[in-house]
């Protein structure tokens, strides 16, 4: 278990310039970023940030002024850049895999944060908010997770897309609800829905 005392924050949103990410974050962005070397013989191909990797306790703040959110402590994550700006964010609102009930609580809390910040369900077939308000629904979800991850596609029209996904991550082959552990993934990018 990790303490949040002294935890660093990574402040990003899609389209945010790399230099601004450095300024707004207490996380050591420069030390944790892989720099693409470019071509030293081509002035149009300079060195540039490729990706920033999170592997120590970090709070990720998606700092859009309207649709932003702050996630619980994590030790998993990557930010990619294109043209010196944030292109994608992949992370988890967790520091470790959790039993189903705890992971489900974290999933619903994350979903509620996103709902409250104006994220919408993308109008895709079989895409709806996680609904686990009854024991049979929770049992169906858990049974499905032994075979495949389950996710929902969210978006902010014209700005962002987000995949919120839960998957069985450890001891899944035993199909034993008492020993299986789960992980939540969040992937954010630019909205490509055309809405």
N, C-alpha and C positions, 0 to 999 in steps of 0.2 A: 504494500500500500504506500502511496506517495502523499507527502504533506504538500499543501499549497503555499506554505510559508516561503517567501522568496521566489515564487514561481515566476517565470518569464512569460510575457504575452507577445504573441505574434499577431499584428494587426494588418489584415489584408482584405481586399475585395477584388473581384474580377475587373481588370482594367487599371488597377492602381499601379503607378510607376514604381519600379524597384527601389529607387532612391527614397521615395516616400515611405515605403514599407520599412526600410532601415530606420528612418527618422521616427516613425510612429510606434515602433516595436521595442520592447525591452529584451526580447529574444535576440540572440546574437546572429542576426541574419547573415552578415558578411562571412562569419566563420563557418556557417552551416550551408553555404550556397556553393554549388558546383558551377564554375565559370566555364563557358564554352570558349575555347581559346581563339576562335576566329582564324583568319589567315594573315600572318604577319606581312605577307607580300601584297595584300589587297586592302587598301584603305577603306573600301566599302564593306569589309567583313571584319569589324573589330571584335575584341573579346566582349562577351556579354553574359548575363546570368542565365543559367539553364534551369536549375531547380534548387529549392531550399528544402532540406530534410530535417524532420523533427524526430528525435529519438530520446529526448529527455523530457521530464515533466514541463508541459507548456499549456498555457491557455490560449486558445485561438479565438480571436475576435474578428468576425466578419463585419467590418466597420462602415458598411453602407449606412448613410444617415437615416434612411427610411426603412430599409429591409434588413438591417444588420442584426446580428445575434452574437452572443458569447457562449461558447461551448464549455462544458466541464473540462477539467484537467485531462490531458491526453499525453501519450508518449509515441503516438503514431501519426505520421503526416508528411505530406509533400506539397510544395507549391511549385508550379511550373510557370515559366515566363516566355512570352513571345514579344518581340519588339520592345524589350525593356519594361514590359508591363505584366502584371499577374494574368495568367491565362487560365489556370485551373488550380483548385485546392482539393486535396484528398486527405481525409482524416477520419478520426473516430472520437466520439464523445466519451471515451473510456480509457483507462490505463491498463486494463487487463480483461480477459474474458470473464464472463459472469454466468451464474446459473440463470435459467430461463426467466424466472420471476423478476429477478433484479435487472436483467437485460431488458425485459419488456417494460419495466417501470422507466428505465432510462430512455428507451425508444419513444414511449408516449410523452415523456417530459420534453424530449427534443422536438417531437412533432408539434406539441402545443406551443413551444417557443416559436417555431417557424410559422405556424398559423397566426399567432399574435402579431407577427412582423409582416404580415401581408403576403406570404408565399401561398401560391394557389396550386391546386391539382392540375397537372397538364391534362388536356382533354384527349386522353388515350383510352383505348379499350381496356377494360379490367384494371383501371388505375383509380384508386380511391384511398382516402385516409385509412390508416390502420385502425381497425375497430376490434377491440378485444375486451369489450365490456361484459362478457359472460364467459363462464367456464368452458362451454363448448367451443366458442370462438378461439379462446386461448389454446385449447387442446388441438384444434384443427391447424392453427398456425404452427404450433410446436411439431406436430406430425409432418407438416409440409417441410419444415426446416431440416428435418433429417435427410430429405432428398434434394433440396435446392434452397438457395437464398430467396428471400422475399423482399421486394423493394417497391417504393412508390416514386413517381417522377413528379417533382414540383417545379414551379417556375415563377419568375416575375416577368411578365410579358415585356419583350423588347430588351431585357437586361440579363437575367440569369436563369440557368437551369440547375436543378439539384436532384441527386438521387439519394434517397434515404433508404438504407438497406440493412436488414438483419440476417445473420447467417449462423448456422451451427459451425463452430470452429474447432472444438476439441471433444474427443470421445464420441463423435457422431456415428461412427461405424457400429457402435454397440446398440444404438437406438434405445438408449436408456435415459429417460428424462432426469433421473437422479444424478447422473454423472456428466451429462453433456454440458458444454460451456458455449456461450454465444458471444458474438462480436457485432457491433453496429458500425457500418461504414457510411461516410458522407462524402459525396463527390460533387463539386460545384464547378460550373463553367459558364460560358456565355449562352444566352438563350438562342436556340436555333430553331424554335418552333415556327417562326414566321408570324406569330400572333402580334 
